[in-house]
Amino acid sequence: MTTANLLPTTVAEISPKWLNEQLTTGGYLAPGEAVHAIHVEQIGEGKGFLSDVYRLHLQGDGPNTLIAKFQTSTAMREGAEAADVYRREVRFYQDIAPYCPMHTPQVYLAEVDAAGTALLLLEDLHDLEATDHITGLNYAKTERLLKTLAAQHAWSCGQQAAKLDEQIFKRVPEHFNVATRFAEAIPSGWEIYCENRRRDHSDQLAQLVTNIPHLALDMQHRLATPACLVHGDIRVDNLFYDQDRIVIVDHQFAHVGSGLIDVAYLLSHGLTTATRQGNDYQLVTLYQQALNAGGVSLSANEAWQQYCDAVLFMVCVPLGAIRGWPMFGERARDLLLTIMERWIATVEELALAEKYQQNKQSED
């Protein structure tokens, strides 16, 4: 939904008066209740790349704190808007979050105004357990998350799922052609990585990366089904745990395709090599069986092939982001280098360079 009323474009524009109007309209403040003062704390620096995120400490009635999420104030905003990430996340919270089995934050406001400004006011999840992406997710939490993702993916394929706006939640080929522009992102991102890398890699690995844009079209089509709603950015920084729930945030890259995209992203980016090593097949099978239990048919062999495709395919995420290297602080740079090192370790352990070279030779 787009509102005709213009939204605040910066956190400085969120006044108690404006916030009271929003919370009262949404039913979060009763008549006579009010927020009297707001103290602002910036959070998430070096963890997110496309948004400015703040914790609002409220004095008065209503929630003690909430999260305000704005479009980024950096030069990456133009590309993010071209990929429609802000409108997509707003639509996720409006159209999908109220109905899906995946836990998401309480939404106080999710709007885009007529000028294209997007703003989210969300529940503050600071009381839940969070793990830093660089630390990596442990094995037990990974198993829980894979079952949660399988349930969400199976739901999104079912008749009970909310109808998706295909102009917002695009299928894999269209989504990635717009959002990452493989032919540009891979070579330029890889060059920046190589200039700043902390570890050496083989010539065979470098050749594989060079070939990924040529492999991407076939991989995109193989990853188009089952047609699940994929999170698309399942970083550890976007996960919050307690005993009963996993709450998942940051839905800017939600799209339609195989759920193995999320699985490959999580395992090859979000687990330390020591945690993941030797466990890929077991974890993929756990997800595949949970997906089958949810009513979506996918064989173990199909799941494994899609996982291998998706591992290669999802290097577009760090290599796309790393092109903003000059703008990033130490933590963001460490994050991107860590993701690339984990991805390389996954590719080498699974011998994907050899696998895809053999596939190319058989096709020739």
Secondary structure by P-SEA (a helix, b strand, c coil): cccccccccccccccaaaaaaaaaaaccccccccccbbbbbbccccccccbbbbbbbcccccccbbbbbccccccaaaaaaaaaaaaaaaaaaacccccccccccccccccccccbbbbbbbccccccbbbbccccccaaaaaaaaaaaaaaaaaaaccccccccccccccaaaaaaacccccccaaaaaaaaaacccccccaaaaaaaaacccaaaaaaaaacccccccccccccccccccccbbbbccccccccccaaaaaaaaaacccccccccccaaaaaaaaaaaaaaacccccaaaaaaaaaaaaaaaaaaaaaaacccccccaaaaaaaaaaaaaaaaaaaaaaaaaaaaaaaaaac
